[in-house]
Amino acid sequence: MNDIDDSYQTNYRSITVRTTDGSTINGKVNISPDQRVSELFTQRDVSFIVMVDVVLKDAVGKIRFINKDHIVWVEPEDL
């Protein structure tokens, strides 16, 4: 029953997101090795992004699903 693919690798990138209500969210998103952060936001078939290790007000280390329609801007952290 435990069919986890051992070849799956994570590639987390730190980003900062500003939402329409003025919230600033810091966290990480998982992208494919051949993908850019910006491609997460241009995919039309996906309405939400998943952020992990989120820092938002009093929440630290949480997971958040952010509706892309409510994002004003995104800033990826330089490597």
Steps between C-alpha positions, in 0.01 A plus 500: 500500500801727544583582135716805554723578204858514634615689190283803584714794606393829649633833381378765742541870420439776753254768395314798640137553394284811542124439490213734416414542870852636564641188665864415438570127507848351514550133424617241252354344187605173339587524132624248245873504428438643151235750615520868597307648791306722261355195325303413815303820451447476125346149498134566430375153599615542863315758715705463818866486594619300799746668735683319781699634797274806489562802720187715527416710806501252790510187280845349451581178315148451365378384160277740305306467177492843335243590234693649207213743428582678829873546442627850423869417462758228566868542569727194479800498729830502315712188522 
